[in-house]
Amino acid sequence: MNLISTLKLVFRTLLARKGRSFLTVLGIVIGVAGVIIIIALGAGAQSLVLGQVTKLGTNLLYVQPWKGNENGPPSQLFGLVITSLTVKDADAITDTSRVPHVLAVNASVQGAATVSFGAQSVDTNFNATDFNYPKGVNFTMRSGYFFTETEDRGNANVVVLGSTVADELFGSSGTDSIGQVVKVKSASQKASTSARAGRDGSGGIPLRVIGVINERGSSFFQNQDDFIFLPLELGQKQLLGVNYLQGIGIKVDAAENVNQAAEDIKILLKERHHITQEADLDFIVRNQSDAINILSSITNALKLFLTAMAAISLIVGGIGILNIMLVTVAERTREIGLRKAVGASNSAVRSQFLFEAGTLTLLGGIIGIIVGTVISYVVSILMKSLGYDWAFVISPLSVILAVGVSILTGVIFGLYPAFKAARLNPIDALRYE
């Protein structure tokens, strides 16, 4: 029997058992689609996470107060407050004779705050920083300006609003926010200021709006537009009541100089903090490039793990093919005996059953690719509609892997039934009831 005749016989046989063939194909479709979807979602998630980092730039460093092993969890996770960083540390890093590759340095403290204007009130976040902030972070102003060195050093009662905060406070009424006076109080002040507000009606620190930042979107899964910015000392003294820093941001002149700059900063701060042993470090220098490498490793490991989980469903589908083909052999024993009695060779019978298993898995693989691609595309559209930088990626490797494994599964699990059918004795098969 030639190849064309074998294929015709295979399709006639499969069409004669539509329900069984459909269920067999469905198992393969689910497995292949699962592999495609998981790899596509993994690539999309990786693009999202890495996009959050690269959006900020790969030439950035961030110094944080820290206590303990650099490879372990930060002490802040255990409720400890490290007060080792100061404004003088930030000023020291600007010394280009010690850190030659530094372009800009900005110190900051952050916290939760409530901003009110008239009857409107918004719960948001504040970033108390210095006038160098625009030099280290990329953004543009929608209106007004970011506070100047004079306003920063003079502890002026001014504030710059993120676009979300500005829209919530002023958007509904159409009032121009520039020049308006809002009242700001930190989350820690709410309880203590509520009584004072009843006496003097302040309910917070009055700050004049001097600027609104253009929409920036999310970074590290945090809405960068849901922030207000005010002079550093104002935030330290009047909102938090502290004299230390929560972080120092450093912009380096080029990405290739980041590691050298990080080492220079580490040496400088160890001298300033009188630290001689690594175990005594009370700060850590974070590198954006290191963060990208770490996140890439994590997301790649997750993709590999999830792909392995999806591949299990292909094995389950293969077992389904094995069971169905064994049942088919039993049901068609007399047919096999008749074919062999009229001259069909063992290889012809074996080829027929292998072709049936391969056809089912190939069909399931093709449909699975289509289903997996469509679902992955829909997910990417939904994620983009939610404002996430989600890439739609269908890796050729994932397609080859999914289809290759599905066909291989069909052949492997179809071999035993095929050889079993080929070994049947024609006389015994014809007598089979």
C-alpha positions in Angstrom: 0.0 0.0 0.0 1.4 3.4 -1.0 1.5 6.5 1.1 -1.5 8.1 -0.6 -3.7 5.1 0.0 -2.5 4.9 3.6 -3.4 8.5 4.2 -6.8 8.1 2.6 -7.5 5.1 4.8 -6.3 7.0 7.9 -8.6 10.0 7.3 -11.6 7.7 6.6 -11.0 5.9 9.8 -10.7 9.1 11.8 -13.8 10.6 10.3 -15.7 7.4 11.1 -14.9 8.0 14.8 -15.5 11.8 15.0 -16.2 12.0 18.7 -13.2 10.0 19.7 -10.9 11.8 17.3 -12.2 15.2 18.6 -11.5 14.3 22.2 -8.0 13.1 21.3 -7.2 16.2 19.3 -8.6 18.4 22.2 -6.1 17.0 24.6 -3.2 17.9 22.3 -4.7 21.3 21.6 -4.8 22.1 25.3 -1.2 21.0 25.7 0.2 22.9 22.7 -1.9 26.0 23.4 -0.7 25.9 27.0 3.0 25.9 26.0 2.4 28.7 23.5 0.5 30.8 26.0 2.8 30.3 28.9 5.9 31.1 26.9 4.2 34.2 25.4 3.0 35.4 28.8 6.4 34.8 30.3 8.0 36.9 27.5 5.3 39.6 28.0 5.9 39.7 31.8 9.6 39.8 31.3 9.2 42.8 28.9 7.0 44.5 31.4 9.4 44.0 34.4 12.5 44.9 32.4 10.7 47.8 30.9 10.0 49.2 34.3 13.8 49.1 35.0 15.1 50.4 31.7 12.5 53.2 31.7 14.4 54.7 34.6 17.7 54.2 32.8 20.6 51.8 33.1 23.0 54.5 34.2 21.4 55.0 37.6 22.6 54.1 41.1 20.6 54.2 44.3 22.1 54.2 47.8 19.8 53.0 50.6 20.3 52.6 54.3 20.9 48.9 55.0 22.0 46.5 57.7 23.0 42.9 57.2 24.0 40.6 54.3 23.8 42.1 50.9 22.3 38.9 49.6 19.7 38.7 52.4 16.5 40.6 53.0 16.8 44.3 54.0 16.5 45.1 57.7 13.5 47.3 56.9 11.5 44.2 56.3 11.8 43.4 60.0 10.6 46.8 61.1 14.0 48.3 61.8 14.7 51.9 60.8 18.2 52.6 59.6 19.2 56.3 60.0 22.7 56.0 58.6 22.3 58.3 55.5 22.4 62.0 55.8 22.3 65.1 53.5 26.0 65.5 54.0 26.5 62.0 52.5 24.6 63.1 49.4 26.7 66.3 49.2 29.9 64.2 49.5 29.0 62.1 46.5 28.8 65.2 44.3 32.5 65.6 44.8 33.8 64.7 41.3 37.3 64.2 42.6 36.0 61.2 44.6 33.3 60.1 42.3 34.4 61.3 38.8 31.6 59.8 36.8 28.7 61.3 38.7 26.4 63.7 36.8 23.6 64.3 39.4 22.8 63.4 42.9 19.4 63.8 44.6 18.5 63.0 48.2 15.0 62.0 49.2 12.6 60.8 51.8 9.1 59.4 50.9 5.9 58.7 52.6 2.1 58.7 52.4 0.2 62.0 52.5 -3.2 63.5 52.2 -3.5 66.6 50.0 -6.6 68.8 50.2 -7.9 71.8 48.3 -11.2 73.2 49.4 -13.6 70.2 49.7 -11.4 67.9 47.6 -9.1 65.6 49.3 -6.6 63.0 47.8 -4.6 60.3 49.5 -1.3 60.1 47.7 2.4 59.7 48.2 5.0 62.5 48.7 8.6 62.6 47.6 10.6 65.2 49.6 13.7 65.7 47.4 16.1 68.4 46.3 16.3 70.6 43.3 18.6 68.1 41.5 15.7 65.6 41.1 15.0 66.7 37.4 18.6 66.1 36.5 18.5 62.5 37.6 15.0 61.5 36.4 13.5 61.9 33.0 10.2 63.8 33.0 8.6 67.0 31.5 6.4 69.6 33.1 2.8 70.0 32.0 2.7 73.4 33.5 4.8 75.6 35.9 8.3 74.5 37.0 10.1 72.2 39.5 11.3 74.1 42.6 14.7 75.8 42.3 17.8 75.6 44.4 16.8 78.8 46.2 13.4 77.4 47.0 14.9 74.1 48.1 17.6 75.6 50.3 15.2 78.2 51.6 12.7 75.5 52.6 10.0 77.3 50.7 6.4 76.2 51.1 6.0 75.0 47.5 4.8 71.8 45.9 4.9 70.1 42.5 2.0 67.8 41.7 1.9 64.6 39.7 -0.7 64.6 37.0 -3.0 62.1 38.8 -3.1 64.3 41.9 -3.6 67.5 39.9 -6.5 66.0 38.0 -8.2 64.6 41.1 -7.9 67.9 42.9 -8.5 70.4 40.1 -9.6 68.6 37.0 -13.3 68.3 37.8 -13.7 72.1 38.5 -11.3 73.1 35.7 -9.4 75.4 38.1 -5.8 76.1 37.1 -3.7 74.5 39.8 -0.7 76.8 39.4 -0.6 79.3 42.2 -3.3 77.6 44.3 -2.6 76.7 47.9 -3.1 73.1 49.0 -2.8 71.6 52.4 -0.6 68.5 52.9 -0.2 66.3 55.9 1.6 63.0 56.2 -0.1 59.7 57.2 1.7 59.8 60.5 0.2 63.2 61.2 -3.4 62.4 60.6 -4.3 61.5 64.1 -2.3 64.3 65.7 -3.4 67.0 63.3 -7.1 66.1 63.5 -7.4 67.7 66.9 -5.2 70.7 65.9 -7.3 71.1 62.7 -10.3 71.4 64.9 -8.7 74.3 66.7 -7.0 76.3 63.9 -8.7 74.8 60.8 -5.4 74.1 59.1 -5.5 70.3 58.7 -2.1 70.3 57.2 0.9 72.4 55.9 -0.2 75.0 53.3 1.9 74.7 50.2 1.7 76.8 47.0 1.5 74.7 43.7 4.2 75.8 41.4 4.1 73.0 38.8 2.4 69.9 37.5 4.4 67.0 35.9 3.3 65.4 32.7 1.9 61.9 32.8 4.7 59.3 33.4 2.8 56.1 33.9 3.9 53.2 36.1 7.3 52.1 37.1 8.0 49.1 39.3 4.3 48.7 39.5 3.9 52.0 41.2 2.0 54.9 39.6 4.6 57.6 39.2 1.8 60.2 38.6 0.3 59.6 42.1 3.0 61.6 43.8 3.6 65.1 45.0 7.1 66.7 45.3 8.3 69.1 47.8 11.6 70.5 49.2 13.7 67.9 51.1 14.0 69.7 54.5 10.3 70.5 54.5 9.4 66.8 54.1 12.0 65.7 56.7 11.2 68.2 59.4 7.5 69.1 59.0 6.0 65.9 57.5 8.2 63.1 58.9 10.1 64.7 61.8 13.4 63.1 60.8 16.9 64.3 59.9 18.1 61.3 57.9 17.5 60.1 54.3 15.7 57.1 52.9 17.7 57.1 49.7 20.2 58.9 47.4 19.8 58.7 43.7 22.9 59.0 41.5 23.0 59.5 37.7 26.2 58.3 36.1 27.6 59.7 32.9 27.5 56.4 31.0 26.2 52.9 31.6 29.7 51.4 31.3 30.9 53.5 34.2 28.2 52.5 36.6 30.2 49.7 38.3 33.2 52.0 38.8 30.9 54.8 40.2 29.3 52.3 42.6 32.7 51.2 43.9 33.8 54.8 44.3 30.6 55.7 46.3 31.0 52.6 48.5 34.6 53.5 49.3 33.6 57.1 50.1 30.7 56.2 52.3 32.7 53.6 54.2 35.2 56.3 55.0 32.5 58.7 56.1 30.8 56.1 58.3 34.1 54.8 59.7 33.4 51.3 58.4 36.3 48.9 57.9 34.5 45.5 57.8 31.9 44.5 55.1 29.7 43.0 57.8 29.4 46.4 59.4 28.0 48.1 56.3 25.0 50.4 57.1 24.2 51.2 53.4 23.9 49.4 50.1 24.5 50.7 46.6 21.9 49.4 44.1 22.8 49.1 40.5 20.1 49.2 37.8 22.1 46.9 35.5 22.4 44.4 38.3 18.6 44.6 38.8 18.1 43.9 35.1 20.3 40.9 35.2 18.6 39.5 38.3 15.1 40.1 37.0 16.1 38.5 33.7 17.4 35.4 35.5 14.2 35.2 37.6 11.8 35.6 34.7 13.8 33.1 32.6 13.6 30.5 35.4 9.9 31.1 35.8 9.3 30.7 32.1 11.3 27.4 32.1 9.4 26.1 35.1 6.0 27.1 33.6 6.8 25.6 30.2 7.7 22.3 31.9 4.4 22.4 33.7 2.6 23.0 30.4 4.6 20.1 28.7 3.1 17.8 31.3 -0.3 18.3 29.7 1.2 17.1 26.4 2.3 13.9 28.1 -1.2 13.5 29.5 -2.5 14.0 26.0 -0.1 11.4 24.8 -1.4 8.9 27.3 -4.9 9.6 26.1 -3.7 8.8 22.6 -2.2 5.5 23.8 -5.4 4.5 25.5 -7.6 5.4 22.5 -5.3 3.7 20.0 -5.3 0.5 22.2 -9.1 0.6 22.3 -9.1 1.1 18.5 -6.8 -1.9 17.9 -9.2 -4.0 20.0 -12.2 -2.8 18.2 -10.7 -3.3 14.8 -9.1 -6.6 15.4 -11.3 -8.4 12.8 -10.6 -5.6 10.3 -6.9 -6.0 10.8 -7.2 -9.8 10.4 -9.1 -9.3 7.2 -6.5 -6.9 5.8 -3.7 -9.2 6.6 -5.5 -12.2 5.2 -5.8 -10.4 1.8 -2.1 -9.5 1.7 -1.5 -6.5 3.9 2.0 -6.6 5.4 2.9 -6.0 9.0 4.6 -2.7 8.0 1.4 -1.5 6.2 -0.7 -2.1 9.3 1.9 -0.6 11.6 2.2 2.5 9.3 -1.6 3.0 9.3 -1.8 3.2 13.1 1.3 5.4 13.4 -0.1 7.7 10.8 -3.4 7.9 12.7 -1.6 8.9 15.9 0.6 11.3 14.1 -2.3 12.9 12.2 -4.2 13.5 15.4 -1.2 15.1 17.2 -0.3 17.2 14.1 -3.9 18.5 13.8 -4.0 19.2 17.5 -0.6 21.0 17.3 -1.8 23.3 14.4 -5.1 24.1 16.2 -3.2 24.6 19.5 -0.8 27.1 17.9 -3.7 29.1 16.5 -5.6 29.0 19.8 -2.5 29.8 21.9 -1.5 32.7 19.6 -5.0 34.2 19.7 -5.3 34.0 23.5 -1.8 35.5 23.9 -2.7 38.4 21.6 -5.9 39.1 23.5 -4.0 39.1 26.8 -1.5 41.5 25.4 -4.2 43.8 24.2 -5.9 43.7 27.6 -2.7 44.4 29.5 -1.9 47.4 27.2 -5.4 48.7 27.7 -4.6 48.7 31.5 -1.6 50.8 30.8 1.1 48.2 31.1 4.0 48.0 28.6 3.2 44.4 27.6 4.9 43.0 24.5 3.1 40.4 22.3 5.8 37.8 21.7 5.4 34.5 20.0 8.7 32.8 20.0 9.4 30.5 17.0 11.2 28.2 19.4 7.9 27.8 21.4 6.0 26.9 18.2 8.6 24.4 17.1 8.8 23.0 20.7 5.1 22.7 21.1 4.4 21.0 17.7 7.6 18.9 17.8 6.8 17.6 21.3 3.1 16.9 20.3 4.1 14.9 17.2 6.8 13.1 19.1 4.3 12.3 21.8 1.8 10.9 19.3 4.5 8.8 17.6 5.9 7.5 20.9 2.5 6.7 22.4 1.3 5.3 19.1 4.2 2.9 18.6 3.0 0.2 21.0 -0.6 0.0 19.6 0.8 0.0 16.1 3.2 -2.8 16.8 0.5 -4.7 18.6 -1.8 -4.4 15.6 1.0 -5.4 13.2 1.8 -8.6 15.3 -1.8 -9.9 15.2 -2.2 -13.3 13.7 -4.7 -13.1 10.8 -6.5 -16.3 11.8 -6.8 -15.3 15.5 -7.9 -11.8 14.5 -10.6 -13.1 12.2 -11.9 -15.3 15.0 -11.9 -12.4 17.5 -15.3 -11.5 19.0 
